[in-house]
Amino acid sequence: MNFTLRQLRYLCAVAEAGSIAAAAQRLAISQPAISAAVAQLEREAGTSFFLRQPAQGLAPTEAGRAFLARARGLLEHAEEVGGAARSLGEGSSGSLTLGCFSTLAPVHLPRLAKAFQATQPGIELDFREGSLDGLQADLLSGVLELALLYDLDLDRRLEAERLAELPPYVLLAAGDPLAARDSLDLAELAERPMVLLDLPHSREYFRSLFLARGLEPRVARRTASYELLRALVGSGFGYALLNVRPATDRAYDGSRLVQRPLADPPPGLALVLARVAAARPTRRALLFADFARGFFATAGATC
């Protein structure tokens, strides 16, 4: 397949802008030039990259989304080659956008980003938090190159490197009688009110821990907010199961919390660094992946 980097840039601009007219305005070039570039790429590929929707603009087809992900990667590599030619020996530079699952982000992302930028000041690390499904979609569309996720129902088109294993633990109010115990069994917890982290995949995971023992949790409260969950537990609405461990034992409302391990603990959740398997990683991504391995290896039990 024959194409130019300019054609790829025009194609990506159309996908981002949603129409040829908007892309032409953004790039300050003529609409026919962009239309011709897109048409040439579609002829070369033998398929359509966009669905033409009257009054709604252009939407990428499945083939278009797959091609766009690779096109963005190729353009990033071209930028790296150009940068290397301009600044040989000056080290790595450019930007890298990292995705992070919402419950992991406040605990790990600030320290991770600060430490990485201290070792790689030439790389501008941007990040966005989101749901497991949303971040996977952003990876596959090329919006993100890397994402920190749990290994829960990941798309088979993603490649995931395990960075740490986070075992589930019991979160209790400091005044709860069970807080005096060294460990807790799921069988006794199943009889008590539970505050459930009500996020897609997370809720199924926590329920599966009980189902594996032939038990069903008694869910009293549900919330998609990690900090509201901690405050509800601290105020005595029930216990919760979680995997990520904040450095503080206080909820937002000031209530004190304690963490207790499960007796005969089930396997932990794998924290992974995910990327699109078919896309060749940029040097910036490789540098970050290498740094993340060391960061989480050192973090150990504080995960």
Salt bridges, closest charged atoms under 4 A:
GLU16 OE1 - ARG26 NH1 3.66
GLU16 OE2 - ARG72 NE 3.92
GLU42 OE2 - ARG52 NH1 3.31
GLU80 OE1 - HIS77 ND1 3.78
GLU80 OE2 - ARG284 NH1 3.45
ASP133 OD1 - HIS201 NE2 2.81
ASP138 OD2 - ARG128 NH1 3.47
ASP153 OD2 - HIS201 ND1 2.84
ASP155 OD1 - ARG157 NE 2.93
GLU159 OE2 - ARG275 NH2 3.01
GLU161 OE2 - ARG293 NE 2.34
GLU165 OE1 - ARG162 NH1 3.16
ASP176 OD2 - ARG192 NH2 2.52
ASP185 OD2 - ARG213 NH2 2.98
GLU188 OE2 - ARG181 NH2 2.78
ASP198 OD1 - ARG203 NH1 3.01
ASP198 OD1 - ARG222 NH1 3.82
GLU204 OE2 - ARG203 NE 3.30
GLU216 OE2 - ARG207 NE 2.67
GLU227 OE1 - ARG230 NE 3.61
ASP249 OD2 - ARG256 NH1 3.96
ASP290 OD1 - ARG293 NH1 3.32
